[in-house]
Amino acid sequence: MNKREYIARGIICRRDEILLCKNVDHGHLYLPGGHVEDGESSQEALKREMREESGREVIATRFVTTFENEFTQNGREIQERCDVYLAQLDIVEAVHSKEKHIGFQWISLDQLQTVRFLPEKILLTVLDIIQANRSFW
């Protein structure tokens, strides 16, 4: 049986950098956010996850897209639906993880295509969204 997950993710930028989460065990990078809980909107989930994982408050959001992703994890098929928001944080200079399994990294937009970003298939979409919404930040 496939497992289905509902995720909220944020595109958070400062100047010409994007904030990404790093999986400490496997080294890949991904948009910050996390699982949407029962009775919670995806926008609320993004705000809660950022508070829990970094101690930072999301002060502005704008919905930009939904994408679906399928992958295998520990021998199990996962189907993931992600709502993606543009997001602003209260403080962007010092974003540190409060959880051992993730880290936060600012990556130059010029270097984004050279890192192991997952899911790969949305990378160009993320870059297009950033270009189209530069005034948001």
Steps between C-alpha positions, in 0.01 A plus 500: 500500500623849412539756774357846425644813653380861493784750536532880516824653369636853490716688254691741724754736346736775608682702238616236246480198731238241588460331838506121476482215748774239496436138590791436738512124437471502120630845403224606262337844513132587479257784560426559870163398640335179605189290543154651517315373808129416517286813523787727393536695177822464305577866570461440875718188471783694335491759778494233773777293343732801464436594864565142617806437284673840516332714762430757228158647424357510149364853464366491144394234253360476151386171346681430171452137396426140588713213378479126539795272546545124526804324646608188688618530858611200704336270245165679521336699220421857606260733321551859608289808432675828576346845523773758440495857634720801466591579859672770701658442839518740792881470507693355207860550609532220755291195416609200705335162538343394825488138376795261466398345168489826300711807445430828324718645224488814291589404142577748224243486222792467259614183680157345546529280192832357624373360832299182565153656519197272538264453335710582196199541276388824671836679500435699181149581620644638826748717309222629272283584803785694660568698182132585457458609862818694583296788643350270767820510702 
